[in-house]
Amino acid sequence: MELFKTKSINEVQEILRSLSLDISLGYEEVALVEGLHRILCNSIESPRDIPEFNRSTVDGYAVKAADTHGANESIPAMLKNMGEIEMGTNTSIEINTGECVYVPTGGMMPEGSDSVVMIECVEEMDNDLILVHQSVAAGENTLLKGEDMKKREVIFDKGHRLRPQDLGLLAGMGFKSVHVYGKLKVGVISTGDELVQPGDELSLGKVIDMNTYSISAAVLEDGGEVVDTAIVPDDIEILKDKLRIMMSTCHLVLVSGGSSMGHRDVTKDAINSIGDPGVVVHGISVKPGKPTIIGKVGETLMIGLPGQPVSALVVYKILINIIMKALGGSGLKMSTTKGKLAVNIPSAPGREHYVMVRIDKDEAENVVHPVHGKSGMLSMMSKADGFVKIESNKEGLNKGTDVTIYLF
């Protein structure tokens, strides 16, 4: 019987990088509102100082900090109010020693001022006088010109994946569009004689296809574009035909199922029979996901994922990060959190082990529990908040260990 010749994650990373060298996503300019999750193909510099003028961060009175030295409730400082600065307007007001000007949050500070006293800390008197009941230091309650960003400062590096907060920042700098790599075009195939579409008649022995939907959703979440999907029976000729069709439009084809060593597991043979270099990895030293296939035909990457839903999604999450880094991005930074294990988690050394976990929150910290079940159990993914990685040289993790949880 043929056995898997497994490779480590480090070996797989180098192989995927090498396979991706001649894959080009191209470039395009997109409107800022369409930039979410896109990957920058060039660095971006700030076109101006941000802010472009000294501004107040509170409602209050712009002052010279030295005029408030020693001020308190018992011995307030007395200043003369020289007027008010309207929001969104340029001001020519200049204050001298012993003077102040009212300024709203975000308003331009007048010449001569270096700090702002919050309105709650002043008492307005007759004859345009105010009493200041709290001293302030120079720069307090202000945002100085260029303090947020300097003109020509690099804000985002090439390869950065744009997040909602990044788009807001770019809008604030005046950008209406960004130059990005083209989207990774992906085809998703689920294999198995037993599979039917959601909504189809479910006779005994049949199983509703789940992987097409979970994997396709993950691709979209990661900024890719799903250009084709299919359910294919365990028939090598049908699978070969579908792979050829997807090769014409896809950078990457993901095939779930058919990657193990059974007589109906035809993914490896199908890939090898349609072009070179074919399958270069069959077996990765991870759990779950040992029977994973990695190959390439022409300029199209092909990955055979395990058929079990949990295994398929976990392996996808691990490999897509490597692929996106290889194609010019900075990688997809999975959201993480910290927690403490509630129980021991055993593991066999020799391969990385990804354990599904759920998080219970108490007042002090996250308490992490393994989600028990088999990789074919559909409920595991919905019950799990993410997974914990156990390194290949460890025999498990002990109760009370601080761990990183990779969130779904």
N, C-alpha and C positions, 0 to 999 in steps of 0.2 A: 504493500500500500504506500502511495506517495505521501510524504510528510511535508508540512510547512517548513520553509527555510526562512524563519522569521528574522526581521531586522529591527534594530532599536529605533526609537523615535529620532535620535540624533542622526542615524544613517538615513532615515526616511526624509528628514529635513534637507539634507544635502542632495538627495536624489530628486526631490521635488523642485528644489532650486535649479538644478541642472536641466530638468525637463522643461522648465518654464522660460528659459533664456530666450527662445525664439518666438515666444508668444507675445504679440503686441495688442494691447487694448486700444491703442490710438488715443487721440485727444479731442476734446470738444469744449466749447464755451457754453455754459448754461446759466440761465437766470438764477439769481441768488435764492429765490424761493424754491428752486428745483435742486438745490445743492446739498440737501441733507444726505449724509452717509457717502457722498462722493469723495474721491481721493484727489487731492491737489497734484497737478503735474508740474507745478513750479512753486517756489517760495513766494510769500506775500509780505510786502513791506508796508508800514503805515505811511500814507501819503501826507500826513500832517501831524503836528503835535496834538495829542489828546489828553486833556481838553486843550482848546486853542486859546484859552484865557483863564486867569485865576478865578475860581468860582467857589461859592459857599456850598457846604454840604448840609447846612441847617437853615431854618428860619431864624434870623437874629440881626445883630448889629455888627457891621464891619468896623474894626477898631485897630489901633496900634496896640500891640500886646503890652508894651511898656506902660501904657496909660492905665492898665488894669492891675498892675503889680500890687499885691497886698490887699486887693479888694475882697471883702467878705460881707456877711449879713450885717455885722455891727459897724463896719467902716467901709461903706461902698465908695466906688469911684464915680465921680460926676463928670459926664461928658455932654457935649452939645450935639444934638441931632441935626445933621446938615441936609436931611432929605431922605428920599427913598429911591431905590433902583428897581425899575420894572423888569419883570421876567422877560427874557428874550430880546433885550435891547442893549445897545452899546451905551456906555456911560462916559461922560467927560468929567464927572465929579472927582475931586481930589480932596482927601482929608488931611488935616494937619494935626499936630499934637493937641489933645483935649477934644477932638471931634470924632463923630461916628456917623454912619449911614445905615439905614435899614436895608437889608438884602434878603430876598427869599431863597429857599433851597434851589441850587442850580444857577442862581443869578451871578452876574459878573461883579467881582469885587472892585471897589474904586481904587484909584491910584493912592498910594500912601498907606493903605491898610495892609495888615499881614496876618490877621486872624479874625474870627467871628465869635461873638458871645451869643449863646442861645437865648432866644426871646424869653424863655422861662426864668432866666437869671438876671433880668433887668426890670426896673420899675420906671414907668414913664411919668414924668413930672410936667408941670406947666413950663411955658417959655422954651419949648423944644429941648428940655433937659431930660436926661435919663440917668438913673442910678444903676451902676453895675455891681452886683452882689457876689460875683465870682471872677477870679483872675483867670486869664487864658495865656497859653504860651504861643509864641510865634508859630504860625502854620496850623494852629488848632482849628478844627471844623472847616478846613479849606481843602481844595484840590487844586494844586498849582499847575500852571501851563506845562504840558508835557510830562506831568507826574505819572499819568496812566501809561502813555506810550509816547516815545520820541519819534519825530519825523525820520523816516527811512529805517526805523527799527524793524527787524524781521519778526513778524507776528506768528506766522505759520510756516513750517518747513515743507518742502516738496515731500509728497507722500503722506501728508496729514489727512486723516479722515474727518470730514466736517460734521460737527455736532450742532444741535440747536443753538447752544450758546455762542458757537463760533459764527453762525450766520448772523446773529444779532450784533456781534462785534463788527463783522464786516460791513453790515448795513450802517452802523454808527460811524464807520470810517468813510462812508460814501460809495462803497462798491455796489453796483447793480448786478454784476455777473462775476463768475469765476471760471478759470480754466482748469479742467479736470481730466483725468483718464476716462476713457470709455468704460462703460459697465462691463463686468465679467458676465458673458452670456453663457447660461447653463442649461443643459438638458437633464431631466430627471426621469429615470426609468425604474419601475418596480417590477420584479420578475417573480413568477410563480403560477403554476396551474391553478392554485387554489384562490387566487385573488379576484375580487369583483369590485366594481365601483360603489361608492356610497349611494344608496338608493336602489341599487339593483337587487333582484331576488337573491336571498341568502339561503341556499340549500345547505343541508348538512355536509360538513367537510369543507365548505367555502369560508373564506376570510375576507373581510372588507379591507381594502388597501388603505393603509394609514401613512406609510412612509412618503408617498408622493406629496402629501399635504404638509407633514411636519418638516420634511427636507426643503420643499419649495418655500415654505414660510421662512425657514432659517436663511435661505439664500437671499430672499427679499430683505430680511432684517439686516443682513450683512452688506447690503448695497448692490447685490447682483441682480441680474435680470433672468428670469426663467422664460426661455423662448420656446420650450417644447416639453411635454410630459407624455408618458405612455405606461400602460400596463402590458407586459409581454409574458406569454407562457414560457415554460421551461423547454423552449425549442431553439436550438442554436441558430437555425437559419433565419427565423423571425427576428431573433435578437441581433444578428449580424446586419440584417436589413435596416433595423431601426437605428443601430449605431452609425451606419453609413449616412443615413438621412440627417441625424443630429450633427455629424461631423461638419456638414456644410454650413451650419449656422452657429455652432457653439465653440467656445474656448474650452469648456469643461463639460463632461458627461458623467453624471452620478448614477450608478446602477446599484440598487439595493436588492440583496438576495443573490443566490447563485454563486457566491464567492468561496464556499467551503470546498470539501473534497468529495461530496456525494456524487452519485452517478448522474444526477439531474442538475448539478451545479456547473453551468455551462459558460459563465461569464468570462473566465480566463481563456478558454478555447475560442470563444467568439472574438475577443479582442485580438488574440494572436493571429487569427485567420484573416483579418481585414486589413492588415498593414503593419509596418515597422515603426518604431522598435517593438511594439507590442507590450506585453506585461513585463515589468522590471522588478516588481515587488509582489510577492504573494505570501503575506503573513507579517504582522507587526507584533512586537513584544509588548502588547498592551492587553488589559482586561477591563471592559469587554472590547472586542474588536479584533481578535487575533487573525481571522481569515481575510482581512482587508486586502484588496488588490489595488495596485497602482500601475498604470501603464500610459502609453501614449501612441496614437496613430496619426501620422502626419503632424499637424500643428495642434491637435486636440488632445488635451489631458483626459484620461479616463480613470475613474476610481470606482472600484467595486466595494460597496459598503456591505456590512452584515445585514441579513434580512430582518433580524430582530429589531423592533423599533427603538429600544433604548440604546442598543449598541450602535445602530445606524446614526442616530443623532449625536451621540458622544463622539464617535470617530469623525463625523463631519466637522464638528466644532473644533477638534484638534487640528485636522488637516487644512481646513480653510484658512486658518491663521497663517500657516506656513506658506500656502499658495499666494495669499494676498501680499505677504512680505516679498516673495520672490518676484511678483509682478510689478513692484515699484512702490507699494504702499508701506506704511509703517507697521502694518499688521492690525488685526482687529482686537482691540483691547477688551477682553471679556470683563464684564463687571465682576468685582470680587468684594467679599466682606470677610471679616475675621470672626472666629468663634472658638468654643472649647468643646471637645468631644465629650458626650455624655456616657459613652461606653467604649470598650475596646473594639477595634476593628482589625481582624486578622487578615493577612495577605501572604501569598507565596512569593518569595523573592525570584528575580529573574525577568520580570516584566512590570511595566508601570500599571498600576491598578487604579481605575476611576470608580469611586464609590458614590452612588446616588445618596443625597442627604436632604433632610429637611431641617429648618431652623426654628427653634423656639426661643422667644425673646423673654428674658427676665429683666429685672431692674438694672443689673450690672453688666450683662454681656449676652451674646448669642450662644445658646446651647445647641449643639449639633448632634442630630440623631441619624444613623444610617436608615435608608428606606429599604426594607427587606423585600425581596421578590426576585423573580427570574427575568432575564433580559427580554423574554417574550411577553411579559405582562404589561398590557397597555397602560394600566393605571400608574405605573411607577413614575413616569415622566411628569404626570400632573401632580402627583403627591410630592415630588422632589422640588426643592428650591434651586438645586444645583448639584455639583459634585466636588468631592475632595480627591486630590491626587496623592497616591502613595508611591514613592519612588521605588524603582526596581531593585534597589539594594536593601530594602527594608522588609521585615516580616510582619508588618502591620503598624498600627498606631495605638497608643495606650489611652485609656480614659483620662481626661483632663488635659490632653495635649492641645496646644493652641494650633489651629489649622486655618488655611485659606480656603474659602468656599468660592468656586467658580460658578457664578449665577447663570441660570437659564434666562 
